[in-house]
């Protein structure tokens, strides 16, 4: 008995096309979100610098996390055996845990700065 498994070529092609479509849809979403954020910034006083930093960072983090997930899923399509799947999963989980911890820390710093800036007396 072999622990090797094969994904049929037709299914692999269909899955790869789906990932490509998902990636393209996400890129369009990001472009739209960035355009919207930019137009809000142009409206002036209603959008504060702190909120701008937070929303820009959140979009950046979301983009990185979705890209990492899509890359992981695509790598799984090319896994040769169960050992490959387990290795890819372990690497993905470790890298995402590290990335999320770094993102949380960075977001906390940005929010703290924004709160301190908002609390400063206006001169």
C-alpha positions in Angstrom: 0.0 0.0 0.0 1.4 3.4 -1.0 0.7 6.7 0.8 1.0 8.4 -2.6 -2.0 10.0 -4.0 -2.7 11.7 -7.3 -5.0 14.6 -8.1 -6.5 14.0 -11.6 -5.1 16.4 -14.1 -8.6 17.7 -15.0 -9.3 18.4 -11.3 -5.9 20.1 -10.8 -6.4 22.3 -13.9 -9.9 23.3 -12.7 -8.6 24.0 -9.2 -5.7 26.1 -10.5 -8.1 28.1 -12.7 -10.3 28.7 -9.6 -7.3 29.9 -7.6 -6.3 32.2 -10.5 -9.9 33.6 -10.6 -9.9 34.0 -6.8 -6.6 35.8 -6.9 -7.8 38.1 -9.7 -11.0 38.9 -7.9 -9.1 39.7 -4.7 -6.7 42.0 -6.6 -9.7 43.8 -8.1 -11.3 44.1 -4.6 -8.0 45.6 -3.3 -7.7 48.1 -6.1 -11.3 49.2 -5.4 -10.7 49.4 -1.7 -7.5 51.5 -2.2 -9.4 53.8 -4.7 -12.2 54.3 -2.1 -9.7 54.9 0.7 -7.9 57.5 -1.5 -11.1 59.3 -2.4 -12.1 59.4 1.3 -8.7 61.0 2.1 -9.3 63.6 -0.5 -12.5 64.6 1.2 -10.5 66.2 3.9 -11.1 66.8 7.6 -13.5 63.9 8.2 -10.7 61.3 7.9 -8.0 61.6 10.4 -4.4 60.6 9.8 -4.6 57.8 12.5 -7.7 56.2 10.8 -5.9 56.4 7.5 -2.9 54.6 8.9 -5.0 51.9 10.5 -7.1 51.3 7.4 -4.1 51.2 5.1 -2.3 48.8 7.4 -5.4 46.6 7.7 -5.7 46.4 3.9 -2.0 45.5 3.6 -2.3 42.8 6.2 -5.5 41.4 4.6 -3.7 41.3 1.2 -0.7 39.5 2.7 -2.8 37.0 4.5 -5.1 36.1 1.6 -2.1 35.9 -0.7 -0.4 33.5 1.7 -3.5 31.4 1.9 -3.9 31.2 -1.9 -0.2 30.3 -2.2 -0.6 27.6 0.4 -3.7 26.1 -1.3 -1.9 26.1 -4.7 1.1 24.4 -3.1 -1.3 21.7 -1.8 -2.4 21.0 -5.3 1.1 20.0 -6.2 1.8 17.9 -3.1 3.2 14.5 -4.0 2.2 12.6 -0.9 0.8 12.8 2.6 4.2 13.8 4.0 4.3 16.7 1.6 0.9 17.8 2.7 1.8 17.6 6.4 5.1 19.6 5.8 3.3 22.3 3.8 0.6 22.6 6.5 3.1 22.8 9.3 5.1 25.5 7.4 1.9 27.5 6.6 0.6 27.4 10.2 4.0 28.4 11.6 4.4 31.3 9.1 0.8 32.5 9.6 1.1 32.5 13.4 4.3 34.5 13.2 2.8 36.9 10.7 -0.4 37.4 12.8 1.7 38.1 15.9 3.7 40.7 14.1 0.6 42.2 12.5 -1.1 42.4 15.9 1.9 44.1 17.4 2.2 46.6 14.6 -1.5 47.4 14.6 -1.4 47.9 18.4 1.5 50.4 17.9 -0.4 52.3 15.2 -3.6 52.4 17.3 -1.6 53.7 20.3 0.0 56.4 18.3 -3.4 57.4 16.8 -5.0 57.5 20.3 -2.1 59.6 21.7 -2.3 62.0 18.7 -6.1 62.3 19.2 -5.6 63.1 22.9 -3.1 65.9 22.2 -4.5 69.4 23.0 -5.3 71.4 19.9 -3.2 74.6 19.7 
